[in-house]
């Protein structure tokens, strides 16, 4: 039996054959950054989709009688425009009248016309309807600002008004 040496010599002039421990760490760091970027991108995309998704207020709702509106509820009412006051107007049906607030979109009183039949959807709170949508007799729909009043007390006030 002969004793042969099975060791391989590495030529230092061939850099592709050398093992670089730092190169492996660089690849791991790049992979880690890519993974973090992917997670942030997915979270951002999910958040954007949630914001772009139609809200529940756009759902078809059967109009209710104005006299039956409950405070702090999403409602749809249908009636005739009785009076217009800038960005507010009164809708009247056989059961009563409701004041509709349209926000800045209604400034100048040009959203509706007196005696026009309209369907209004929004949140009823503090004695008037914060309109989100107005559907005119001809089927034309006006999208208004978000329903309800904005919270004024910061994050704690928001949590206080959230329903379980």
JOURHU-V571559 format. One record per run of one state. SS is the DSSP state (H for helix, E for strand, C for the rest). FROM is the first residue (numbers start at 1). LEN is the number of residues. Records with the same first field share a line. If there is no record, write none. Layout:
SS = FROM-LEN / FROM-LEN
This chain:
C = 1-14 / 18-3 / 53-3 / 59-7 / 69-4 / 86-2 / 94-2 / 102-1 / 107-10 / 126-2 / 137-4 / 144-11 / 162-3
H = 15-3 / 21-32 / 56-3 / 66-3 / 103-4 / 155-7
E = 73-13 / 88-6 / 96-6 / 117-9 / 128-9 / 141-3
